[in-house]
């Protein structure tokens, strides 16, 4: 076994991003279907590691940087959200939230229904529903423990982690093709005359140049650090209470308060372009480490019935994005980008959703509303609603009787 330390892992993650960029530049299929760079490079490395394992060679990475990078990304999401923009997008956020809630209900109904048809414990169907797909690894691990201890479901935690991994991979793969299909039906911004060129905002086009200075860089870095520190303190205070939330939600919330509080007091205006640079760096490195660290052999350990359920969930996610998300969000270019983002966090996680949308907007043009709505819904509201939906399903008679 080869164990890479912190520095070796950072070098490997950087090479994964360069590999992904090179692959997308040279492979038309990846470029045409808007596959994100970290997904392309990370999956190639994960497949190589899977092949090496057949020769009893295993490479492990130091993933200690993964959580801080994820939290830094969510801090920049919070620092990019001003109340004026949120007010303008209020109606759109509400409609998208309804669509997201509908998917959570469908995912759990599908998982439970297929589990019963295949002769599995319905809890396994629930575990391969919104718990691990919309919820991700953290939510899956938490509920896996509950299912093992309270309901006696064997290997629930292992199943949760493997299902969440499956969702993370597929969420990054289907978003681009779904957007490509939908964009054929709409007029993209690049086809419309623009009066004046606009600098990219937020996370829309990560490869566009943005002017920064050393001092402004330090200021923005300090804001992110304060968000991380205060978010972790807030998370500690909420532990064990009815208001307990994941750490990244607390960090995002602090970022929102910090940005809008400083602006309201007239003390400081957040430099959005620089926030987006640091956010994009954190996002890219986080996804690179997450995907190159995937243990694909865990997916191979899933029994065939579980694979059937997860494959069905992937198909339903794509169909839901095409026939529900795209339609209710307006059947336009923004709706196509939102559908790609929904695929990302509907199966995987909010960082995957952002990467999906970036792959689309980098090629076809910006979508301000998508990058306003998806981070707020995917990072903040979905965890709260998901818990409510899961508990409602657990109140069903066949679960209560367990």
N, C-alpha and C positions, 0 to 999 in steps of 0.2 A: 504494500500500500504506500502511495506517495501522498504526503500531506503538505499542501501549500500553505505558507503562513500569510499574514495580512498583506505583505507587499507582493508576494507571488500571486495572490488572488486578485489584487488590484491590477497588476499587469495583465493577468489572464482576462479580466473583465474588459479592459481597454482593447485588447486584441480581438475579443469577441465582437465588440462594436465595429472595429475596423473591418473584420471579416464580414459582418452583416452588411456594411455599406458596400464593400467590394462585390458581394454576391448579388445584391439588388441592382448595382450598376451594370453587371454583366449578364444576369439571368433575367430574360424578359418576362418569364412567368411570374417571378417574385415581384417584379416592378409593376406589371400590369394588374396584378391582384392586390396591390397595396399592402404587402406583408411588411410589418415594422422591422427595422434593422436589428434591434436586440433579439427579436423572435427568430429571424433568419439565422443569425450567427450563433445564438444560444442553443438552438435545436441541433445545429450541425455538431457543435461540441458535445452536447448530451448524447447524440447518436454515436460519436467516436468513443466516448467513455463507456457506452453500453457494449460496443464491440471489444474494447480493451478488457472489459470484465470477463469476457469469455476466455481470455488468456490469463485469468487470475491476476489482472493488473487493475488496481482501483486507485483513482485520484480523488482526493477530498480537498475541499476548499475551506478557507477560514471565512465563514459567513457573518462574522461579528460586525462587518460594515453594512450588512444588508438592512437591518432595522433602522439605524441612523439615517441611511439614505432614503428609505421609504418615508420616515417621519419628516425629513427635510423637504421632500417633495410635497407632502401634504401641508407643511408650513407655508411653502410658496403658493400653494393653491389658496390658502386663507389670506395671505398677504396680497393676492391678486384680486380679491373679491371686495368691491366697495358696495355699500348699501344702495347707492344710486343705481348701479348696474343691476343689482338683485331686484330692485323695485321694478325696473324696466322689464326684467325677464320673469316677473312673478307669475303671470298667467301661463307662460310657457313651462316654467318649472312645475307648476301644479298639474298641467296636462301630462308632462313627461313622468311625473311621480305616479299618476294614475296608471300609465302604461307599465311602469316598472312593477307596481304592486300587482297588476294583473298577471305579469309573468311569474312572480313568486307563487301565486295561487296555482297557476298552470303547472309549474315545475313540480310542486309537491303532489298535486293530483296525479300527474303522469307517473312520478316515481312510485307512489303508493299503489296505483292501479297496475302498473307493470310488475311490481314486486309480488302482488297477490296472484297475478296471472301466472307468474313463473314459479310460484310456490315458495317465495321467500317471506321472511318476516317483514311486515309493512314498515317497521322501523328502518329497515335497510333502504326501502324506497324513499322514506323521508330524508334519510341521510344522504342519498344521492340526488336530492332535490335542492331546494334553495339553501339548505344548511351549508353545503360545501360549494355549490356552484356560485350563487350570488354572495354567499357568506365568506368563501375563501378558506384558507388554511386555519386561521385563528378561530373563526366561528366553528369550523368543522371539528377542530381538536377539542374545543370546549364542550360541544354537544356530544361528541363521541364519548367523552368521559361520563357525561350524564347518562347516556344510553347504556353504558357498561355497568355503572354502579346502581342506577335506579331501576333499569328495565332488564338488566342481565343479558344484554346483547353482546355476544362474544366478538372480539377483534373490532369493535366499533371505531376505536381511534385510528387503527391502521386503515380501515376502509375509508374513513373520513379524509385522511391525509392523501391517500391514493386518488380518491375521487376529486379532491380539490386540485391536485396536480394535473389530472386529466383535463379539468375545466380550464386551468390556467393556459395549458398548451392550445386547446381548441379555441378558447376565447381570442387568442392572438392570431389564430389562423383563419377564422371564418369572417372576421370583421371586414377585412379588405375586400374579399370576393363579394360579400353582401353589398358593400358600398358601390363597388364597380357595377353590379347589376342594376342598382337603383339610379346611379348617376346617368345611365343611358336614357333614363326617362325624364331628366330635368335639364335645365340650362345652368351651366356652371358659371361661376363668377368670371373666369377667364374669357368667356365669350361675350361679356358685357362691357361696353365702353366705360372707363373710369375717368372722372374729371381730374383728380389729383392722386398721385401715388400715396399710399398709406403705409406707414411703418407697421410691421406686424406687432400685434399685442399678445400678451400672455403666452400660450403654448401653441398657437396656431401653426406657425411655420418655424420650426426650431433651427433650421439651417440659415435663416436670414441673418445678416450682420446687424449687430446692435452696438451703439456707442457706449462704452463704459470707461470709468476712471478708477485708479487704485483706491481713492478715498471713498467713492460711492460704492465700490465693491465691498469694502470693509463695513460700511453702514448697513448694507443689505445683509451681509453675513451676520452682523450683530442682531438684526431683526429676526433672522431665522433661528439663531442660537437662543434668543429670548423666548421665541415660540416653543422651541423644543423643551427648554427648562420649565417654563410655566405650564406647558401642556402635560409634562410628566408629573409635576406637582399636583395639578388639577386631577389627573387620573388617579393619583394616590388618595386624594381626599374623597373621591367618589366610589372607591372600591368598597364593595359590600353594601352599598346603598341602592335604593330603587332607581337612581340616576346613573348607575355605573355604565360607562361607555368605553369602547376601545381607545387605546392611547392615541392613535392617529386622528381620531375624531376630536379629541381634546386639543391636540396640537393645531389642527385646522381651525377650531373655534377660537383659540388664542390668537392665531394669525389674523382672523377676521376682525376681532376686537382691537388688536394692536393697530392694524392699518387704519380702520375707521375712527378709532379713538384719537390717534395722533393727528389725523386729518381734521376732525371736528374741533380739536383744540387749537388748530393752526400751528402745531409744533413741527410737523414733518409731513412731506408728501412722498409716498413710496415710489421708488423708481421702478416702474412696472417692467421695463425692458430688461433691467438687470435681474429682477426677481425671476423672470422667465428663463434667463440664461442659467442661473443657478438651479432652478427647478428642472430644466431639461437635462442638465448634467446629472443631477441626483436621480431623475427618472431613468435615464439611459443606463447608468451604472447599476442601479437597483435591479432592473429587468435583466441585464446581462448576467449578474451574479445569480439571480433566481433561476434563470433558464439554463445556464450552463451547469448549475448544481442539481438539476433535476435527476432523480433516480428513476430512469425509465423502466428499470426492472421491477419497481413497485407496481407500475401499471400492468406489467405482464402477470403479476401475481393475482390480479383481479379475476374472479371466476367469470365464465362466459355470461351468465345472467346479468351480472353487474355491468359488463361491457355493453350488453344490449340496452340496458336502461340508460347508460351514459351516452351511447350513440343516439338513442332516441331523443334525449334531452338536447343534444347538439343540433339535431335536425329541427326540433321544435323551436329552439332559440333562433335559428336562421329564419324560419318561416314567420315567427312572431315579429322579428325585426322588419321583415319585408312587408307583411300584410297588416300589421297593427302599428308598430312604432312609426314607420315611415308615413303611414296614412294619417294617423292622428296628429302627427307633428307638422303636417302641412304639405306633404308630397313635393317638397322642393329640395334644393341642394343642402340646406341646413338640416332637413329631415333625414337625408341620406347619411350625412356625417353623424348625426345623433344615432341612427340605426347601427352604424359601425361601432360607436362607443357603447351602445347598449349590449352588443355582442361581447364586448370586452369585459364589462363588469357583470353581465348576466351569467357568464360562464366562469369568469376568472376573477379579476380585481380591477379597481379604478385605475391603477397605473397601466394595466393592459388596455383599458378603454382609451386613455389619453394617447398611448402609442398607436392604437388603431386609427384614431382621428387624425393624428399628426401625419401618418402615412398617406392619408387621403388629402388633407389640406395642403401638405407640402407639394403635392402634384397638381391639384385642381384649383387651389385658392382658399383663402381664409373663411372661417365660419365663427364669428364672434359668439353667436348665441349658443352654439354647441359647446364651446369651451367655457361658457358661463354656467350652463345647465348641468352638464354631465358631472363635473367635479363635485358640485354641491349635492346633487342627488346621490351619486355613486359613493361619495365619501362620508356623507353625513346622514341623510334621511334613510338610506336603504337598510342600514344596520338596525335602526329603531323599528322600522316597519317589518323587517324580516323576523325579528323576535316575536312581534305580535302575531304574524301569520303562522309561525312555527307553533306557538303555544295554542292557537286556535285549532290547528290540526291535531295536536296532542290531546285536545279535549274531546276528540271524536270517540264514539263508544268502543271501537275495537282497540284503541290505544289505552283508554281508561281501564279496560278489562285486563290489560297485560299485567 
